[in-house]
Amino acid sequence: MSAIFTNGQTLTVTTRGPGNLSLCSYQSNGGITNHVGATNTANEGVTRFVISHSYTFERFAFYWDGEGEAVYNIGTALANGPVGRSWAEASGVSWGATTVGTVDATGPVSSAVVRNGAATCFVIPPVV
């Protein structure tokens, strides 16, 4: 399996109901300050998000604060996994990894620049 963020191995999150998908991009190899931000959905149904890599960051943590469920998926794989529900138990991925794990991102978040609505986490429009 190719590394996440390469060769079509897109990291997507599927949620049910309204809420925020928060993303922290951290551990820059270029000295950039950590970034944290949330992307909101008011959709009562299913919303799909894509999490993109950004700048020179090597680690990414994300969690869902909505009432409904949230799962992540890598590329075209059929398997998925639950998304974290707090920064203390966030879903996390390192650049070059092939899997998503659980990380405590409270440290990186505490020193991050807040970029709500401007993080590299985007709603995927529904197919028309």
N, CA, C and O atoms as CSV, one atom per row, in Angstrom:
chain,resi,resn,atom,element,x,y,z
A,1,MET,N,N,0.842,-1.178,0.000
A,1,MET,CA,C,0.000,0.000,0.000
A,1,MET,C,C,0.889,1.244,0.000
A,1,MET,O,O,1.887,1.309,0.718
A,2,SER,N,N,0.516,2.213,-0.805
A,2,SER,CA,C,1.253,3.480,-0.862
A,2,SER,C,C,0.989,4.302,0.393
A,2,SER,O,O,-0.008,4.104,1.086
A,3,ALA,N,N,1.886,5.209,0.664
A,3,ALA,CA,C,1.743,6.099,1.810
A,3,ALA,C,C,0.531,7.006,1.626
A,3,ALA,O,O,0.181,7.381,0.507
A,4,ILE,N,N,-0.100,7.350,2.743
A,4,ILE,CA,C,-1.222,8.281,2.716
A,4,ILE,C,C,-0.739,9.610,2.138
A,4,ILE,O,O,0.385,10.031,2.408
A,5,PHE,N,N,-1.572,10.261,1.356
A,5,PHE,CA,C,-1.315,11.530,0.664
A,5,PHE,C,C,-0.496,11.348,-0.609
A,5,PHE,O,O,-0.157,12.344,-1.248
A,6,THR,N,N,-0.162,10.117,-1.004
A,6,THR,CA,C,0.585,9.896,-2.242
A,6,THR,C,C,-0.145,8.886,-3.118
A,6,THR,O,O,-0.886,8.042,-2.614
A,7,ASN,N,N,0.062,8.971,-4.407
A,7,ASN,CA,C,-0.468,7.982,-5.354
A,7,ASN,C,C,-1.950,7.667,-5.160
A,7,ASN,O,O,-2.349,6.504,-5.212
A,8,GLY,N,N,-2.761,8.693,-4.939
A,8,GLY,CA,C,-4.200,8.504,-4.800
A,8,GLY,C,C,-4.666,8.024,-3.445
A,8,GLY,O,O,-5.851,7.739,-3.275
A,9,GLN,N,N,-3.783,7.927,-2.483
A,9,GLN,CA,C,-4.158,7.466,-1.142
A,9,GLN,C,C,-4.702,8.637,-0.318
A,9,GLN,O,O,-4.108,9.043,0.680
A,10,THR,N,N,-5.835,9.162,-0.755
A,10,THR,CA,C,-6.469,10.298,-0.102
A,10,THR,C,C,-7.053,9.881,1.239
A,10,THR,O,O,-7.576,8.775,1.377
A,11,LEU,N,N,-6.965,10.759,2.221
A,11,LEU,CA,C,-7.554,10.524,3.531
A,11,LEU,C,C,-8.897,11.245,3.569
A,11,LEU,O,O,-8.949,12.473,3.496
A,12,THR,N,N,-9.987,10.478,3.682
A,12,THR,CA,C,-11.318,11.073,3.732
A,12,THR,C,C,-11.996,10.713,5.045
A,12,THR,O,O,-11.687,9.697,5.667
A,13,VAL,N,N,-12.930,11.573,5.453
A,13,VAL,CA,C,-13.723,11.351,6.659
A,13,VAL,C,C,-15.189,11.480,6.272
A,13,VAL,O,O,-15.575,12.431,5.593
A,14,THR,N,N,-15.997,10.531,6.702
A,14,THR,CA,C,-17.435,10.563,6.461
A,14,THR,C,C,-18.134,10.709,7.804
A,14,THR,O,O,-17.881,9.943,8.734
A,15,THR,N,N,-19.024,11.710,7.898
A,15,THR,CA,C,-19.712,11.995,9.157
A,15,THR,C,C,-21.220,11.943,8.951
A,15,THR,O,O,-21.717,12.020,7.828
A,16,ARG,N,N,-21.930,11.811,10.063
A,16,ARG,CA,C,-23.394,11.860,10.024
A,16,ARG,C,C,-23.846,12.944,11.000
A,16,ARG,O,O,-23.491,12.925,12.178
A,17,GLY,N,N,-24.640,13.895,10.484
A,17,GLY,CA,C,-25.174,14.968,11.312
A,17,GLY,C,C,-24.251,16.171,11.372
A,17,GLY,O,O,-23.129,16.136,10.867
A,18,PRO,N,N,-24.743,17.248,12.005
A,18,PRO,CA,C,-23.952,18.475,12.096
A,18,PRO,C,C,-22.795,18.332,13.081
A,18,PRO,O,O,-22.828,17.496,13.984
A,19,GLY,N,N,-21.777,19.162,12.890
A,19,GLY,CA,C,-20.629,19.174,13.793
A,19,GLY,C,C,-19.415,19.784,13.136
A,19,GLY,O,O,-19.498,20.355,12.049
A,20,ASN,N,N,-18.288,19.658,13.808
A,20,ASN,CA,C,-17.018,20.191,13.322
A,20,ASN,C,C,-15.997,19.077,13.179
A,20,ASN,O,O,-15.870,18.221,14.055
A,21,LEU,N,N,-15.273,19.094,12.073
A,21,LEU,CA,C,-14.112,18.231,11.920
A,21,LEU,C,C,-12.904,19.129,12.130
A,21,LEU,O,O,-12.650,20.034,11.335
A,22,SER,N,N,-12.159,18.879,13.201
A,22,SER,CA,C,-10.996,19.701,13.543
A,22,SER,C,C,-9.725,19.011,13.096
A,22,SER,O,O,-9.596,17.791,13.205
A,23,LEU,N,N,-8.781,19.802,12.588
A,23,LEU,CA,C,-7.511,19.288,12.073
A,23,LEU,C,C,-6.362,20.103,12.638
A,23,LEU,O,O,-6.406,21.333,12.633
A,24,CYS,N,N,-5.334,19.420,13.124
A,24,CYS,CA,C,-4.089,20.068,13.540
A,24,CYS,C,C,-2.966,19.541,12.655
A,24,CYS,O,O,-2.714,18.338,12.600
A,25,SER,N,N,-2.300,20.455,11.967
A,25,SER,CA,C,-1.120,20.123,11.155
A,25,SER,C,C,0.085,20.570,11.965
A,25,SER,O,O,0.175,21.738,12.344
A,26,TYR,N,N,1.020,19.650,12.238
A,26,TYR,CA,C,2.127,20.002,13.127
A,26,TYR,C,C,3.418,19.291,12.746
A,26,TYR,O,O,3.450,18.471,11.828
A,27,GLN,N,N,4.466,19.618,13.462
A,27,GLN,CA,C,5.828,19.136,13.240
A,27,GLN,C,C,6.308,19.506,11.835
A,27,GLN,O,O,6.514,18.648,10.977
A,28,SER,N,N,6.477,20.812,11.633
A,28,SER,CA,C,6.945,21.316,10.341
A,28,SER,C,C,8.441,21.099,10.205
A,28,SER,O,O,9.202,21.368,11.135
A,29,ASN,N,N,8.860,20.610,9.044
A,29,ASN,CA,C,10.298,20.475,8.804
A,29,ASN,C,C,10.879,21.767,8.240
A,29,ASN,O,O,12.061,21.832,7.902
A,30,GLY,N,N,10.028,22.806,8.140
A,30,GLY,CA,C,10.474,24.106,7.639
A,30,GLY,C,C,10.338,25.210,8.668
A,30,GLY,O,O,10.506,26.385,8.341
A,31,GLY,N,N,10.034,24.850,9.914
A,31,GLY,CA,C,9.941,25.838,10.977
A,31,GLY,C,C,8.627,26.594,11.042
A,31,GLY,O,O,8.535,27.595,11.752
A,32,ILE,N,N,7.603,26.143,10.319
A,32,ILE,CA,C,6.301,26.814,10.342
A,32,ILE,C,C,5.567,26.441,11.627
A,32,ILE,O,O,5.609,25.293,12.069
A,33,THR,N,N,4.892,27.432,12.222
A,33,THR,CA,C,4.105,27.208,13.427
A,33,THR,C,C,2.970,26.227,13.143
A,33,THR,O,O,2.401,26.231,12.051
A,34,ASN,N,N,2.643,25.389,14.122
A,34,ASN,CA,C,1.526,24.456,13.985
A,34,ASN,C,C,0.254,25.209,13.630
A,34,ASN,O,O,0.070,26.353,14.045
A,35,HIS,N,N,-0.628,24.571,12.861
A,35,HIS,CA,C,-1.920,25.148,12.498
A,35,HIS,C,C,-3.025,24.243,13.008
A,35,HIS,O,O,-2.914,23.019,12.948
A,36,VAL,N,N,-4.090,24.849,13.510
A,36,VAL,CA,C,-5.264,24.094,13.940
A,36,VAL,C,C,-6.503,24.830,13.454
A,36,VAL,O,O,-6.548,26.060,13.466
A,37,GLY,N,N,-7.498,24.079,13.031
A,37,GLY,CA,C,-8.737,24.702,12.576
A,37,GLY,C,C,-9.838,23.681,12.448
A,37,GLY,O,O,-9.593,22.476,12.396
A,38,ALA,N,N,-11.057,24.182,12.398
A,38,ALA,CA,C,-12.226,23.322,12.267
A,38,ALA,C,C,-12.990,23.683,11.006
A,38,ALA,O,O,-13.066,24.849,10.618
A,39,THR,N,N,-13.550,22.672,10.381
A,39,THR,CA,C,-14.445,22.859,9.245
A,39,THR,C,C,-15.811,22.349,9.676
A,39,THR,O,O,-15.946,21.208,10.116
A,40,ASN,N,N,-16.821,23.199,9.549
A,40,ASN,CA,C,-18.157,22.931,10.058
A,40,ASN,C,C,-19.078,22.373,8.982
A,40,ASN,O,O,-18.954,22.699,7.801
A,41,THR,N,N,-20.005,21.525,9.416
A,41,THR,CA,C,-21.125,21.128,8.562
A,41,THR,C,C,-22.408,21.223,9.380
A,41,THR,O,O,-22.443,20.822,10.543
A,42,ALA,N,N,-23.452,21.752,8.769
A,42,ALA,CA,C,-24.773,21.808,9.391
A,42,ALA,C,C,-25.683,20.724,8.810
A,42,ALA,O,O,-26.863,20.645,9.154
A,43,ASN,N,N,-25.134,19.902,7.942
A,43,ASN,CA,C,-25.891,18.856,7.257
A,43,ASN,C,C,-26.415,17.829,8.263
A,43,ASN,O,O,-25.652,17.294,9.067
A,44,GLU,N,N,-27.713,17.560,8.210
A,44,GLU,CA,C,-28.308,16.543,9.085
A,44,GLU,C,C,-28.004,15.131,8.592
A,44,GLU,O,O,-28.121,14.167,9.348
A,45,GLY,N,N,-27.617,15.011,7.331
A,45,GLY,CA,C,-27.312,13.706,6.749
A,45,GLY,C,C,-25.824,13.422,6.770
A,45,GLY,O,O,-25.131,13.745,7.734
A,46,VAL,N,N,-25.340,12.815,5.695
A,46,VAL,CA,C,-23.936,12.411,5.579
A,46,VAL,C,C,-23.131,13.515,4.900
A,46,VAL,O,O,-23.552,14.073,3.886
A,47,THR,N,N,-21.972,13.820,5.469
A,47,THR,CA,C,-21.022,14.770,4.875
A,47,THR,C,C,-19.691,14.062,4.718
A,47,THR,O,O,-19.258,13.330,5.609
A,48,ARG,N,N,-19.040,14.283,3.579
A,48,ARG,CA,C,-17.707,13.726,3.352
A,48,ARG,C,C,-16.700,14.866,3.320
A,48,ARG,O,O,-16.954,15.916,2.730
A,49,PHE,N,N,-15.565,14.652,3.955
A,49,PHE,CA,C,-14.471,15.611,4.006
A,49,PHE,C,C,-13.223,14.965,3.414
A,49,PHE,O,O,-13.068,13.744,3.463
A,50,VAL,N,N,-12.347,15.772,2.863
A,50,VAL,CA,C,-11.019,15.307,2.483
A,50,VAL,C,C,-10.024,16.061,3.359
A,50,VAL,O,O,-10.136,17.272,3.546
A,51,ILE,N,N,-9.057,15.333,3.890
A,51,ILE,CA,C,-7.989,15.945,4.677
A,51,ILE,C,C,-6.761,15.973,3.796
A,51,ILE,O,O,-6.294,14.939,3.317
A,52,SER,N,N,-6.248,17.165,3.590
A,52,SER,CA,C,-5.111,17.353,2.697
A,52,SER,C,C,-3.856,17.631,3.508
A,52,SER,O,O,-3.924,18.182,4.606
A,53,HIS,N,N,-2.726,17.251,2.964
A,53,HIS,CA,C,-1.459,17.638,3.584
A,53,HIS,C,C,-1.237,19.112,3.272
A,53,HIS,O,O,-1.847,19.647,2.346
A,54,SER,N,N,-0.374,19.771,4.031
A,54,SER,CA,C,-0.160,21.196,3.797
A,54,SER,C,C,1.246,21.612,4.187
A,54,SER,O,O,1.863,21.031,5.080
A,55,TYR,N,N,1.738,22.630,3.498
A,55,TYR,CA,C,3.024,23.248,3.798
A,55,TYR,C,C,4.115,22.189,3.950
A,55,TYR,O,O,4.317,21.351,3.072
A,56,THR,N,N,4.802,22.248,5.070
A,56,THR,CA,C,5.892,21.304,5.318
A,56,THR,C,C,5.610,20.441,6.545
A,56,THR,O,O,6.535,19.904,7.156
A,57,PHE,N,N,4.340,20.309,6.905
A,57,PHE,CA,C,4.000,19.544,8.102
A,57,PHE,C,C,4.167,18.048,7.867
A,57,PHE,O,O,3.905,17.535,6.779
A,58,GLU,N,N,4.610,17.360,8.922
A,58,GLU,CA,C,4.852,15.927,8.840
A,58,GLU,C,C,3.846,15.103,9.629
A,58,GLU,O,O,3.799,13.881,9.491
A,59,ARG,N,N,3.038,15.765,10.459
A,59,ARG,CA,C,2.048,15.043,11.264
A,59,ARG,C,C,0.713,15.778,11.230
A,59,ARG,O,O,0.651,17.004,11.140
A,60,PHE,N,N,-0.340,14.990,11.306
A,60,PHE,CA,C,-1.689,15.523,11.221
A,60,PHE,C,C,-2.564,14.782,12.226
A,60,PHE,O,O,-2.511,13.555,12.316
A,61,ALA,N,N,-3.369,15.530,12.984
A,61,ALA,CA,C,-4.309,14.933,13.929
A,61,ALA,C,C,-5.681,15.533,13.661
A,61,ALA,O,O,-5.791,16.713,13.329
A,62,PHE,N,N,-6.721,14.730,13.801
A,62,PHE,CA,C,-8.064,15.228,13.542
A,62,PHE,C,C,-9.072,14.530,14.441
A,62,PHE,O,O,-8.863,13.396,14.872
A,63,TYR,N,N,-10.187,15.239,14.721
A,63,TYR,CA,C,-11.267,14.627,15.492
A,63,TYR,C,C,-12.602,15.250,15.114
A,63,TYR,O,O,-12.656,16.344,14.552
A,64,TRP,N,N,-13.674,14.541,15.430
A,64,TRP,CA,C,-15.045,14.932,15.117
A,64,TRP,C,C,-15.773,15.243,16.416
A,64,TRP,O,O,-15.731,14.453,17.360
A,65,ASP,N,N,-16.456,16.416,16.469
A,65,ASP,CA,C,-17.190,16.775,17.685
A,65,ASP,C,C,-18.708,16.754,17.495
A,65,ASP,O,O,-19.438,17.275,18.338
A,66,GLY,N,N,-19.185,16.171,16.421
A,66,GLY,CA,C,-20.629,16.098,16.181
A,66,GLY,C,C,-21.287,14.998,16.998
A,66,GLY,O,O,-20.615,14.162,17.603
A,67,GLU,N,N,-22.611,15.016,17.003
A,67,GLU,CA,C,-23.360,14.004,17.749
A,67,GLU,C,C,-23.375,12.657,17.040
A,67,GLU,O,O,-23.450,11.611,17.685
A,68,GLY,N,N,-23.303,12.684,15.716
A,68,GLY,CA,C,-23.334,11.444,14.940
A,68,GLY,C,C,-21.967,10.795,14.843
A,68,GLY,O,O,-20.978,11.292,15.381
A,69,GLU,N,N,-21.938,9.677,14.145
A,69,GLU,CA,C,-20.692,8.924,13.985
A,69,GLU,C,C,-19.790,9.551,12.925
A,69,GLU,O,O,-20.237,10.360,12.111
A,70,ALA,N,N,-18.524,9.168,12.947
A,70,ALA,CA,C,-17.548,9.605,11.944
A,70,ALA,C,C,-16.531,8.491,11.743
A,70,ALA,O,O,-16.040,7.899,12.704
A,71,VAL,N,N,-16.220,8.210,10.466
A,71,VAL,CA,C,-15.216,7.203,10.131
A,71,VAL,C,C,-14.258,7.783,9.094
A,71,VAL,O,O,-14.629,8.655,8.308
A,72,TYR,N,N,-13.014,7.284,9.105
A,72,TYR,CA,C,-12.047,7.692,8.088
A,72,TYR,C,C,-11.853,6.546,7.108
A,72,TYR,O,O,-12.149,5.388,7.403
A,73,ASN,N,N,-11.349,6.901,5.942
A,73,ASN,CA,C,-11.070,5.928,4.896
A,73,ASN,C,C,-9.820,6.383,4.164
A,73,ASN,O,O,-9.587,7.584,4.025
A,74,ILE,N,N,-9.019,5.445,3.697
A,74,ILE,CA,C,-7.790,5.763,2.964
A,74,ILE,C,C,-7.934,5.289,1.526
A,74,ILE,O,O,-8.140,4.104,1.265
A,75,GLY,N,N,-7.821,6.233,0.599
A,75,GLY,CA,C,-7.875,5.893,-0.821
A,75,GLY,C,C,-9.148,5.171,-1.201
A,75,GLY,O,O,-10.242,5.580,-0.811
A,76,THR,N,N,-9.009,4.100,-1.960
A,76,THR,CA,C,-10.169,3.333,-2.421
A,76,THR,C,C,-10.413,2.087,-1.574
A,76,THR,O,O,-11.233,1.240,-1.931
A,77,ALA,N,N,-9.703,1.976,-0.456
A,77,ALA,CA,C,-9.873,0.811,0.420
A,77,ALA,C,C,-11.302,0.739,0.951
A,77,ALA,O,O,-11.926,1.770,1.203
A,78,LEU,N,N,-11.810,-0.460,1.117
A,78,LEU,CA,C,-13.155,-0.643,1.653
A,78,LEU,C,C,-13.191,-0.514,3.170
A,78,LEU,O,O,-14.234,-0.189,3.737
A,79,ALA,N,N,-12.073,-0.762,3.828
A,79,ALA,CA,C,-12.017,-0.691,5.283
A,79,ALA,C,C,-12.056,0.758,5.745
A,79,ALA,O,O,-11.576,1.661,5.060
A,80,ASN,N,N,-12.639,0.960,6.925
A,80,ASN,CA,C,-12.610,2.285,7.534
A,80,ASN,C,C,-12.387,2.124,9.025
A,80,ASN,O,O,-12.400,1.011,9.551
A,81,GLY,N,N,-12.181,3.248,9.706
A,81,GLY,CA,C,-11.959,3.216,11.142
A,81,GLY,C,C,-12.624,4.401,11.801
A,81,GLY,O,O,-12.902,5.399,11.136
A,82,PRO,N,N,-12.891,4.315,13.111
A,82,PRO,CA,C,-13.549,5.417,13.808
A,82,PRO,C,C,-12.620,6.626,13.944
A,82,PRO,O,O,-11.411,6.482,14.123
A,83,VAL,N,N,-13.209,7.811,13.856
A,83,VAL,CA,C,-12.460,9.059,14.022
A,83,VAL,C,C,-12.459,9.424,15.502
A,83,VAL,O,O,-13.461,9.232,16.191
A,84,GLY,N,N,-11.336,9.950,15.992
A,84,GLY,CA,C,-11.225,10.386,17.375
A,84,GLY,C,C,-12.293,11.406,17.744
A,84,GLY,O,O,-12.886,12.047,16.877
A,85,ARG,N,N,-12.532,11.547,19.064
A,85,ARG,CA,C,-13.578,12.443,19.549
A,85,ARG,C,C,-13.039,13.584,20.406
A,85,ARG,O,O,-13.819,14.357,20.963
A,86,SER,N,N,-11.710,13.702,20.519
A,86,SER,CA,C,-11.100,14.799,21.282
A,86,SER,C,C,-9.641,14.910,20.874
A,86,SER,O,O,-9.093,14.008,20.241
A,87,TRP,N,N,-9.012,16.031,21.245
A,87,TRP,CA,C,-7.579,16.169,20.948
A,87,TRP,C,C,-6.757,15.158,21.741
A,87,TRP,O,O,-5.694,14.739,21.283
A,88,ALA,N,N,-7.228,14.759,22.919
A,88,ALA,CA,C,-6.481,13.795,23.739
A,88,ALA,C,C,-6.482,12.400,23.121
A,88,ALA,O,O,-5.565,11.614,23.361
A,89,GLU,N,N,-7.499,12.091,22.335
A,89,GLU,CA,C,-7.595,10.792,21.660
A,89,GLU,C,C,-7.992,11.015,20.209
A,89,GLU,O,O,-9.010,10.504,19.741
A,90,ALA,N,N,-7.172,11.785,19.509
A,90,ALA,CA,C,-7.446,12.137,18.112
A,90,ALA,C,C,-6.959,11.040,17.174
A,90,ALA,O,O,-6.118,10.216,17.536
A,91,SER,N,N,-7.496,11.046,15.978
A,91,SER,CA,C,-6.953,10.203,14.913
A,91,SER,C,C,-5.711,10.910,14.405
A,91,SER,O,O,-5.719,12.130,14.242
A,92,GLY,N,N,-4.643,10.166,14.151
A,92,GLY,CA,C,-3.399,10.805,13.736
A,92,GLY,C,C,-2.687,10.034,12.647
A,92,GLY,O,O,-2.757,8.807,12.573
A,93,VAL,N,N,-1.999,10.786,11.802
A,93,VAL,CA,C,-1.232,10.180,10.716
A,93,VAL,C,C,0.060,10.969,10.534
A,93,VAL,O,O,0.068,12.197,10.625
A,94,SER,N,N,1.129,10.265,10.282
A,94,SER,CA,C,2.423,10.882,9.980
A,94,SER,C,C,2.661,10.809,8.484
A,94,SER,O,O,2.206,9.880,7.817
A,95,TRP,N,N,3.381,11.797,7.959
A,95,TRP,CA,C,3.739,11.786,6.544
A,95,TRP,C,C,4.478,10.483,6.239
A,95,TRP,O,O,5.405,10.120,6.962
A,96,GLY,N,N,4.088,9.788,5.198
A,96,GLY,CA,C,4.738,8.541,4.815
A,96,GLY,C,C,4.111,7.306,5.420
A,96,GLY,O,O,4.464,6.189,5.042
A,97,ALA,N,N,3.173,7.482,6.363
A,97,ALA,CA,C,2.523,6.337,7.002
A,97,ALA,C,C,1.497,5.706,6.068
A,97,ALA,O,O,1.025,6.340,5.124
A,98,THR,N,N,1.163,4.466,6.339
A,98,THR,CA,C,0.129,3.778,5.566
A,98,THR,C,C,-1.121,3.517,6.400
A,98,THR,O,O,-2.108,2.987,5.891
A,99,THR,N,N,-1.083,3.885,7.675
A,99,THR,CA,C,-2.224,3.672,8.564
A,99,THR,C,C,-2.485,4.925,9.396
A,99,THR,O,O,-1.632,5.803,9.522
A,100,VAL,N,N,-3.685,4.977,9.955
A,100,VAL,CA,C,-4.082,6.039,10.879
A,100,VAL,C,C,-4.090,5.432,12.272
A,100,VAL,O,O,-4.562,4.311,12.456
A,101,GLY,N,N,-3.573,6.160,13.254
A,101,GLY,CA,C,-3.556,5.683,14.630
A,101,GLY,C,C,-4.251,6.660,15.553
A,101,GLY,O,O,-4.904,7.600,15.100
A,102,THR,N,N,-4.108,6.435,16.850
A,102,THR,CA,C,-4.647,7.338,17.862
A,102,THR,C,C,-3.486,8.098,18.483
A,102,THR,O,O,-2.478,7.501,18.861
A,103,VAL,N,N,-3.628,9.430,18.590
A,103,VAL,CA,C,-2.569,10.266,19.147
A,103,VAL,C,C,-3.149,11.239,20.164
A,103,VAL,O,O,-4.322,11.603,20.092
A,104,ASP,N,N,-2.317,11.653,21.107
A,104,ASP,CA,C,-2.657,12.748,22.014
A,104,ASP,C,C,-2.080,14.010,21.389
A,104,ASP,O,O,-0.867,14.222,21.423
A,105,ALA,N,N,-2.933,14.843,20.821
A,105,ALA,CA,C,-2.488,16.047,20.113
A,105,ALA,C,C,-2.651,17.309,20.951
A,105,ALA,O,O,-2.582,18.414,20.412
A,106,THR,N,N,-2.865,17.169,22.263
A,106,THR,CA,C,-3.071,18.359,23.090
A,106,THR,C,C,-1.846,19.267,23.100
A,106,THR,O,O,-1.995,20.488,23.139
A,107,GLY,N,N,-0.646,18.706,23.065
A,107,GLY,CA,C,0.575,19.521,23.025
A,107,GLY,C,C,0.693,20.336,21.753
A,107,GLY,O,O,0.829,21.557,21.827
A,108,PRO,N,N,0.647,19.699,20.578
A,108,PRO,CA,C,0.735,20.459,19.325
A,108,PRO,C,C,-0.377,21.498,19.171
A,108,PRO,O,O,-0.145,22.576,18.624
A,109,VAL,N,N,-1.574,21.184,19.648
A,109,VAL,CA,C,-2.698,22.121,19.529
A,109,VAL,C,C,-2.467,23.353,20.396
A,109,VAL,O,O,-2.826,24.463,20.004
A,110,SER,N,N,-1.868,23.165,21.576
A,110,SER,CA,C,-1.689,24.291,22.506
A,110,SER,C,C,-0.770,25.372,21.950
A,110,SER,O,O,-0.857,26.525,22.372
A,111,SER,N,N,0.103,25.027,21.020
A,111,SER,CA,C,1.019,26.021,20.447
A,111,SER,C,C,0.664,26.379,19.003
A,111,SER,O,O,1.469,26.987,18.298
A,112,ALA,N,N,-0.531,26.006,18.566
A,112,ALA,CA,C,-0.913,26.190,17.162
A,112,ALA,C,C,-1.601,27.530,16.907
A,112,ALA,O,O,-2.248,28.093,17.790
A,113,VAL,N,N,-1.448,28.021,15.692
A,113,VAL,CA,C,-2.184,29.182,15.211
A,113,VAL,C,C,-3.571,28.694,14.810
A,113,VAL,O,O,-3.698,27.708,14.084
A,114,VAL,N,N,-4.617,29.385,15.283
A,114,VAL,CA,C,-5.988,28.979,14.973
A,114,VAL,C,C,-6.381,29.490,13.594
A,114,VAL,O,O,-6.260,30.677,13.292
A,115,ARG,N,N,-6.854,28.567,12.769
A,115,ARG,CA,C,-7.252,28.903,11.389
A,115,ARG,C,C,-8.603,28.263,11.059
A,115,ARG,O,O,-8.728,27.545,10.067
A,116,ASN,N,N,-9.606,28.524,11.892
A,116,ASN,CA,C,-10.932,27.954,11.634
A,116,ASN,C,C,-11.426,28.364,10.259
A,116,ASN,O,O,-11.346,29.531,9.878
A,117,GLY,N,N,-11.933,27.398,9.526
A,117,GLY,CA,C,-12.417,27.646,8.178
A,117,GLY,C,C,-11.315,27.766,7.148
A,117,GLY,O,O,-11.601,27.917,5.961
A,118,ALA,N,N,-10.056,27.704,7.570
A,118,ALA,CA,C,-8.931,27.837,6.640
A,118,ALA,C,C,-7.945,26.680,6.762
A,118,ALA,O,O,-6.876,26.715,6.153
A,119,ALA,N,N,-8.293,25.655,7.543
A,119,ALA,CA,C,-7.435,24.472,7.642
A,119,ALA,C,C,-7.574,23.669,6.354
A,119,ALA,O,O,-8.514,23.878,5.587
A,120,THR,N,N,-6.654,22.765,6.120
A,120,THR,CA,C,-6.691,21.987,4.872
A,120,THR,C,C,-7.583,20.754,5.022
A,120,THR,O,O,-7.165,19.622,4.777
A,121,CYS,N,N,-8.804,21.008,5.427
A,121,CYS,CA,C,-9.844,20.001,5.569
A,121,CYS,C,C,-11.061,20.557,4.844
A,121,CYS,O,O,-11.587,21.600,5.232
A,122,PHE,N,N,-11.510,19.882,3.805
A,122,PHE,CA,C,-12.526,20.444,2.926
A,122,PHE,C,C,-13.726,19.514,2.792
A,122,PHE,O,O,-13.574,18.293,2.765
A,123,VAL,N,N,-14.929,20.104,2.709
A,123,VAL,CA,C,-16.134,19.323,2.450
A,123,VAL,C,C,-16.127,18.905,0.985
A,123,VAL,O,O,-15.883,19.722,0.098
A,124,ILE,N,N,-16.395,17.634,0.742
A,124,ILE,CA,C,-16.509,17.121,-0.622
A,124,ILE,C,C,-17.959,17.328,-1.056
A,124,ILE,O,O,-18.867,16.795,-0.418
A,125,PRO,N,N,-18.197,18.085,-2.118
A,125,PRO,CA,C,-19.585,18.313,-2.554
A,125,PRO,C,C,-20.268,17.003,-2.935
A,125,PRO,O,O,-19.621,16.084,-3.438
A,126,PRO,N,N,-21.589,16.921,-2.693
A,126,PRO,CA,C,-22.306,15.708,-3.094
A,126,PRO,C,C,-22.300,15.542,-4.609
A,126,PRO,O,O,-22.239,16.519,-5.356
A,127,VAL,N,N,-22.363,14.302,-5.042
A,127,VAL,CA,C,-22.418,14.009,-6.473
A,127,VAL,C,C,-23.788,14.440,-6.991
A,127,VAL,O,O,-24.815,14.120,-6.395
A,128,VAL,N,N,-23.792,15.158,-8.088
A,128,VAL,CA,C,-25.057,15.652,-8.660
A,128,VAL,C,C,-25.486,14.758,-9.790
A,128,VAL,O,O,-26.525,14.998,-10.407
